[in-house]
Amino acid sequence: MTAVHPGGGAPGQWHPGMDPKPTGGPPPGFQISEEPPPMQNSDPAYPPMPGYEGIGFGQAKPMPPPPMPPQPQGDPPPQTFTDMAKLDEEACRAAMLQHVSEHCCYGSKPAKEMSVLKYEGITALHYILETFGEGRNTKNAREPYRGGPVDGPQNGPPPPPWSIPCAPNEMFKTHNIKKEVPHTSVVQPCGGCDQRGWNWCHRCGGDGRVRCTTCHGDGVCNTYSHQEKRHVRRQCHRCHGSGRNRCFKCGGDGRITCRECQGYRMLRCYIELTISFTNHKEDFILETTDMPDELVREVGGTIVFEDVAQMVWPITMYPVKEINDNSVRLVNSHKGKWPTERLLNQRQTLRGVPVTEVKYKWDDITTRYWVYGNERKVYAPDYPHQCCCGCEIL
């Protein structure tokens, strides 16, 4: 019959005070410390499982994926591309005024009074290749056994790691999913506490009481008496003169619940399968102005071309040679780059990001700024009034 704690605890779980404390105390050499000692190697004797040989507790072992599908053959599918619109002078002025308004220390006078000498719009091109892969690894895991059915080897051999179905939560997003391998669950005694459900308290060494930190074990304290106007020795108010207090870690019992089995005395051991979905992403930016290229990566644009397939064909028919060359380079570099993963899908995207370079003059200053992205952000490193006193300049 399964024991039930009289206080209403879970069946079979040990709690401090539920049974008499053994005589004799901890074994010789037991170390008393404020912090709990590291768990000793108490791995249960887990039986070998067919198809999962060589794995251990806490040691993940990669499982080689099934053979990859053949590379696509024949001619690539038709590739059509959209075009981009350009900004006019008024839109460039409005973008600069908005940019200045978002910076409290920028003076607005140059933005209002500047003379636009020249503006030229170009399309920055941002090519992105994503390879979404799936990797699997296994390890032995364990948890307290709280009762209930156990799906063990008696129900049949465990399925191979790559035959266990698991779909990603979201495509092209890196995340992990953990599953228990069917028919691998085994109940074993807890070695971390020798199946007692408890261990001796590391703070008090099983005594249940520790030296008082207020009087340092003396039982008396030096306190200042305002009536006598001097220090006098009086009984410690915290330990009432005993020099010792109840250990807060074990509540005075001298024992603490086993961290391994949480007091249940038994462990349920099983093989844990971790499915890792990883999105490998690389890109190439073609931006011909003096604006930093990386700004293009963080703003919105127009999808010029997008293709999703298990294995995509590189772009080869776009009228810009640099895009074709780098698409071929990245697609070829992703082939077989992650041998421990199964390729699930690839996506290539070509974005057109509007960039307008504006040359302007204010007072005797002639300089430039750039308006970029669908959000019409502004990059103006040489804006005349951007010092802290600029907020006073209208």
C-alpha positions as semicolon CSV with decimal commas, in nm:
position;residue;x (nm);y (nm);z (nm)
1;M;0,000;0,000;0,000
2;T;0,127;0,348;-0,084
3;A;0,203;0,564;0,218
4;V;0,022;0,895;0,251
5;H;0,156;1,181;0,456
6;P;-0,084;1,259;0,742
7;G;-0,072;1,631;0,651
8;G;-0,231;1,561;0,315
9;G;0,087;1,547;0,104
10;A;0,127;1,352;-0,216
11;P;0,139;0,970;-0,183
12;G;0,478;0,837;-0,086
13;Q;0,639;1,180;-0,040
14;W;0,860;1,238;0,263
15;H;0,816;1,555;0,468
16;P;1,024;1,679;0,763
17;G;0,882;1,550;1,091
18;M;0,673;1,270;0,941
19;D;0,885;0,993;1,098
20;P;1,135;0,964;1,385
21;K;1,483;1,087;1,311
22;P;1,738;0,804;1,306
23;T;1,993;0,793;1,584
24;G;2,359;0,836;1,511
25;G;2,342;1,139;1,284
26;P;2,529;1,189;0,959
27;P;2,812;0,960;0,851
28;P;3,174;1,047;0,938
29;G;3,321;1,321;0,721
30;F;2,989;1,499;0,664
31;Q;3,062;1,861;0,574
32;I;2,854;2,141;0,727
33;S;2,812;2,446;0,500
34;E;2,573;2,730;0,427
35;E;2,528;2,616;0,068
36;P;2,404;2,269;-0,027
37;P;2,677;2,037;-0,156
38;P;2,676;1,942;-0,523
39;M;2,475;1,633;-0,605
40;Q;2,686;1,323;-0,613
41;N;2,685;1,100;-0,920
42;S;2,370;0,908;-0,840
43;D;2,264;0,808;-1,190
44;P;2,032;0,510;-1,177
45;A;2,123;0,188;-1,355
46;Y;1,917;0,266;-1,666
47;P;1,884;-0,036;-1,897
48;P;2,006;-0,005;-2,256
49;M;1,739;0,069;-2,517
50;P;1,767;-0,054;-2,878
51;G;1,851;0,233;-3,112
52;Y;1,958;0,461;-2,826
53;E;2,286;0,307;-2,718
54;G;2,561;0,529;-2,582
55;I;2,352;0,807;-2,432
56;G;2,381;0,914;-2,069
57;F;2,212;1,132;-1,812
58;G;2,254;1,500;-1,898
59;Q;2,467;1,420;-2,204
60;A;2,288;1,502;-2,527
61;K;2,382;1,281;-2,822
62;P;2,308;1,407;-3,176
63;M;2,113;1,168;-3,394
64;P;2,220;1,168;-3,762
65;P;1,932;1,272;-3,990
66;P;1,795;1,054;-4,272
67;P;1,946;1,102;-4,621
68;M;1,880;1,440;-4,779
69;P;1,660;1,468;-5,091
70;P;1,843;1,508;-5,423
71;Q;1,934;1,853;-5,548
72;P;1,678;2,012;-5,785
73;Q;1,745;1,931;-6,148
74;G;1,645;2,090;-6,477
75;D;1,563;2,453;-6,549
76;P;1,473;2,698;-6,271
77;P;1,114;2,820;-6,248
78;P;1,024;3,161;-6,396
79;Q;1,136;3,453;-6,180
80;T;0,941;3,781;-6,200
81;F;1,037;4,101;-6,019
82;T;0,845;4,410;-5,911
83;D;0,963;4,773;-5,940
84;M;1,007;5,057;-5,689
85;A;0,876;5,414;-5,660
86;K;1,087;5,725;-5,583
87;L;1,033;6,017;-5,342
88;D;0,982;6,379;-5,450
89;E;1,131;6,695;-5,294
90;E;0,835;6,761;-5,064
91;A;0,849;6,410;-4,923
92;C;1,221;6,455;-4,853
93;R;1,155;6,783;-4,668
94;A;0,876;6,629;-4,465
95;A;1,100;6,338;-4,366
96;M;1,371;6,574;-4,240
97;L;1,121;6,779;-4,036
98;Q;0,987;6,461;-3,879
99;H;1,342;6,344;-3,803
100;V;1,427;6,673;-3,630
101;S;1,105;6,664;-3,425
102;E;1,208;6,326;-3,281
103;H;1,535;6,470;-3,142
104;C;1,478;6,713;-2,858
105;C;1,823;6,871;-2,894
106;Y;1,798;6,934;-3,268
107;G;1,718;7,287;-3,384
108;S;1,443;7,297;-3,648
109;K;1,564;7,611;-3,827
110;P;1,792;7,437;-4,082
111;A;1,517;7,188;-4,170
112;K;1,268;7,467;-4,230
113;E;1,500;7,705;-4,418
114;M;1,725;7,469;-4,616
115;S;1,751;7,496;-4,992
116;V;1,740;7,160;-5,165
117;L;2,008;7,166;-5,434
118;K;1,967;6,812;-5,561
119;Y;1,795;6,489;-5,470
120;E;1,839;6,149;-5,623
121;G;1,647;5,833;-5,547
122;I;1,793;5,485;-5,578
123;T;1,675;5,140;-5,478
124;A;1,894;4,957;-5,229
125;L;1,868;4,582;-5,273
126;H;1,860;4,343;-4,978
127;Y;1,887;3,972;-5,057
128;I;1,808;3,726;-4,774
129;L;1,850;3,349;-4,776
130;E;1,702;3,141;-4,494
131;T;1,756;2,769;-4,447
132;F;1,523;2,613;-4,191
133;G;1,665;2,290;-4,053
134;E;1,575;2,030;-3,792
135;G;1,822;1,857;-3,563
136;R;1,753;1,588;-3,305
137;N;1,945;1,472;-3,001
138;T;1,866;1,242;-2,712
139;K;1,970;1,202;-2,351
140;N;1,860;1,021;-2,039
141;A;1,636;1,228;-1,814
142;R;1,476;1,166;-1,477
143;E;1,207;1,312;-1,256
144;P;1,044;1,217;-0,924
145;Y;0,803;0,930;-0,964
146;R;0,471;1,043;-0,817
147;G;0,275;0,736;-0,915
148;G;0,071;0,657;-1,222
149;P;0,123;0,445;-1,534
150;V;0,470;0,394;-1,676
151;D;0,523;0,352;-2,051
152;G;0,820;0,119;-2,042
153;P;0,986;-0,146;-2,261
154;Q;0,705;-0,388;-2,175
155;N;0,495;-0,195;-2,429
156;G;0,734;-0,264;-2,713
157;P;1,065;-0,134;-2,849
158;P;1,112;0,243;-2,862
159;P;1,065;0,406;-3,206
160;P;1,373;0,542;-3,384
161;P;1,441;0,909;-3,303
162;W;1,362;1,038;-3,653
163;S;1,034;0,844;-3,678
164;I;0,874;1,031;-3,387
165;P;0,641;1,291;-3,546
166;C;0,700;1,655;-3,454
167;A;0,605;1,963;-3,654
168;P;0,759;2,305;-3,587
169;N;0,552;2,559;-3,400
170;E;0,641;2,820;-3,660
171;M;0,839;2,802;-3,984
172;F;1,164;2,998;-4,017
173;K;1,181;3,065;-3,644
174;T;1,443;2,907;-3,417
175;H;1,294;2,711;-3,125
176;N;1,316;2,377;-2,943
177;I;1,057;2,111;-2,863
178;K;1,115;1,835;-2,605
179;K;0,944;1,498;-2,618
180;E;0,963;1,177;-2,420
181;V;1,056;0,879;-2,634
182;P;0,772;0,623;-2,606
183;H;0,836;0,292;-2,426
184;T;1,154;0,413;-2,250
185;S;1,018;0,494;-1,904
186;V;1,163;0,295;-1,610
187;V;1,111;0,348;-1,234
188;Q;1,430;0,326;-1,029
189;P;1,522;0,387;-0,662
190;C;1,670;0,730;-0,595
191;G;2,043;0,707;-0,536
192;G;2,070;1,064;-0,417
193;C;1,914;0,974;-0,081
194;D;1,943;0,594;-0,078
195;Q;1,565;0,577;-0,126
196;R;1,491;0,753;0,204
197;G;1,339;1,068;0,055
198;W;1,564;1,289;0,270
199;N;1,925;1,385;0,338
200;W;2,094;1,524;0,644
201;C;2,072;1,902;0,663
202;H;2,392;2,056;0,530
203;R;2,352;2,367;0,749
204;C;2,314;2,212;1,093
205;G;2,464;1,870;1,025
206;G;2,149;1,691;1,145
207;D;2,138;1,856;1,487
208;G;1,842;2,079;1,404
209;R;2,000;2,375;1,585
210;V;2,279;2,616;1,491
211;R;2,487;2,874;1,674
212;C;2,301;3,197;1,737
213;T;2,424;3,470;1,504
214;T;2,321;3,748;1,743
215;C;2,533;3,647;2,043
216;H;2,769;3,420;1,845
217;G;2,682;3,130;2,073
218;D;2,763;3,305;2,403
219;G;2,402;3,335;2,519
220;V;2,464;3,695;2,633
221;C;2,508;4,023;2,446
222;N;2,664;4,357;2,528
223;T;2,389;4,619;2,521
224;Y;2,394;4,984;2,617
225;S;2,185;5,079;2,919
226;H;2,060;5,437;2,904
227;Q;1,969;5,422;3,275
228;E;2,314;5,308;3,381
229;K;2,484;5,493;3,095
230;R;2,715;5,205;3,021
231;H;2,731;4,872;2,837
232;V;2,599;4,575;3,030
233;R;2,587;4,203;2,954
234;R;2,235;4,065;2,924
235;Q;2,075;3,746;2,811
236;C;2,044;3,724;2,434
237;H;1,688;3,806;2,334
238;R;1,704;3,583;2,028
239;C;1,822;3,249;2,170
240;H;1,708;3,322;2,531
241;G;2,054;3,241;2,663
242;S;2,098;2,901;2,504
243;G;2,345;3,020;2,241
244;R;2,166;2,819;1,972
245;N;1,863;2,866;1,748
246;R;1,650;2,637;1,539
247;C;1,794;2,579;1,193
248;F;1,574;2,758;0,942
249;K;1,685;2,528;0,659
250;C;1,537;2,209;0,804
251;G;1,298;2,368;1,053
252;G;1,473;2,189;1,340
253;D;1,423;1,838;1,205
254;G;1,787;1,792;1,104
255;R;1,684;1,653;0,763
256;I;1,587;1,814;0,434
257;T;1,393;1,676;0,141
258;C;1,606;1,511;-0,126
259;R;1,656;1,748;-0,416
260;E;1,672;1,459;-0,662
261;C;1,345;1,277;-0,591
262;Q;1,177;1,561;-0,397
263;G;1,095;1,314;-0,121
264;Y;0,923;1,050;-0,339
265;R;1,212;0,802;-0,300
266;M;1,173;0,675;-0,658
267;L;1,271;0,825;-0,993
268;R;1,108;0,783;-1,329
269;C;1,387;0,761;-1,586
270;Y;1,327;0,796;-1,959
271;I;1,490;0,905;-2,283
272;E;1,427;1,270;-2,372
273;L;1,426;1,374;-2,734
274;T;1,504;1,738;-2,812
275;I;1,401;1,860;-3,155
276;S;1,589;2,179;-3,247
277;F;1,442;2,387;-3,527
278;T;1,704;2,637;-3,644
279;N;1,667;2,917;-3,895
280;H;2,004;2,985;-4,059
281;K;1,994;3,332;-4,212
282;E;2,244;3,517;-4,430
283;D;2,204;3,825;-4,644
284;F;2,367;4,059;-4,894
285;I;2,304;4,433;-4,926
286;L;2,371;4,639;-5,238
287;E;2,349;5,009;-5,158
288;T;2,551;5,250;-5,375
289;T;2,536;5,576;-5,174
290;D;2,762;5,678;-4,885
291;M;2,494;5,586;-4,631
292;P;2,595;5,287;-4,411
293;D;2,466;4,968;-4,573
294;E;2,351;4,812;-4,246
295;L;2,072;5,073;-4,211
296;V;1,892;4,901;-4,498
297;R;1,861;4,581;-4,298
298;E;1,640;4,729;-4,026
299;V;1,377;4,915;-4,230
300;G;1,080;4,820;-4,442
301;G;1,090;4,783;-4,817
302;T;0,904;4,626;-5,105
303;I;0,927;4,255;-5,181
304;V;1,079;4,240;-5,527
305;F;1,097;3,860;-5,533
306;E;1,024;3,579;-5,287
307;D;1,052;3,205;-5,325
308;V;0,985;2,926;-5,073
309;A;1,074;2,563;-5,147
310;Q;1,244;2,272;-4,982
311;M;1,551;2,372;-5,184
312;V;1,536;2,700;-5,375
313;W;1,694;2,788;-5,707
314;P;1,926;3,088;-5,683
315;I;1,826;3,411;-5,852
316;T;1,995;3,423;-6,193
317;M;1,777;3,648;-6,408
318;Y;1,768;3,974;-6,213
319;P;1,908;4,269;-6,412
320;V;2,169;4,343;-6,143
321;K;2,472;4,113;-6,166
322;E;2,575;4,153;-5,801
323;I;2,238;4,013;-5,686
324;N;2,261;3,711;-5,914
325;D;2,622;3,638;-5,814
326;N;2,556;3,661;-5,440
327;S;2,235;3,459;-5,461
328;V;2,430;3,179;-5,629
329;R;2,707;3,213;-5,370
330;L;2,477;3,193;-5,067
331;V;2,258;2,913;-5,203
332;N;2,565;2,702;-5,282
333;S;2,718;2,775;-4,940
334;H;2,406;2,645;-4,764
335;K;2,421;2,307;-4,941
336;G;2,537;2,049;-4,687
337;K;2,653;2,320;-4,446
338;W;2,470;2,164;-4,150
339;P;2,520;1,785;-4,182
340;T;2,354;1,706;-3,846
341;E;2,026;1,867;-3,953
342;R;1,746;1,771;-4,188
343;L;1,664;2,050;-4,432
344;L;1,294;2,134;-4,404
345;N;1,256;2,448;-4,611
346;Q;1,438;2,737;-4,772
347;R;1,321;3,089;-4,836
348;Q;1,491;3,356;-5,042
349;T;1,371;3,715;-5,046
350;L;1,484;4,012;-5,249
351;R;1,371;4,343;-5,103
352;G;1,390;4,682;-5,261
353;V;1,446;4,957;-5,006
354;P;1,401;5,317;-5,124
355;V;1,697;5,545;-5,052
356;T;1,699;5,912;-5,151
357;E;2,014;6,121;-5,121
358;V;1,942;6,491;-5,067
359;K;2,201;6,763;-5,113
360;Y;2,104;7,090;-4,943
361;K;2,236;7,428;-4,831
362;W;2,165;7,632;-4,519
363;D;2,351;7,955;-4,440
364;D;2,702;7,883;-4,565
365;I;2,679;7,506;-4,503
366;T;2,635;7,260;-4,789
367;T;2,587;6,897;-4,689
368;R;2,372;6,585;-4,742
369;Y;2,123;6,359;-4,574
370;W;1,949;6,037;-4,674
371;V;1,584;5,930;-4,652
372;Y;1,551;5,551;-4,647
373;G;1,296;5,275;-4,596
374;N;0,918;5,270;-4,619
375;E;0,918;5,445;-4,280
376;R;1,109;5,737;-4,441
377;K;1,376;5,738;-4,174
378;V;1,653;5,995;-4,203
379;Y;2,028;5,955;-4,170
380;A;2,178;6,301;-4,124
381;P;2,516;6,281;-3,950
382;D;2,609;6,637;-4,054
383;Y;2,288;6,814;-3,955
384;P;2,394;7,167;-3,849
385;H;2,200;7,201;-3,521
386;Q;2,227;6,881;-3,318
387;C;2,406;7,003;-3,006
388;C;2,247;7,017;-2,661
389;C;2,179;7,390;-2,699
390;G;1,991;7,322;-3,020
391;C;1,663;7,288;-2,831
392;E;1,680;7,664;-2,774
393;I;1,722;7,741;-3,144
394;L;1,395;7,784;-3,329
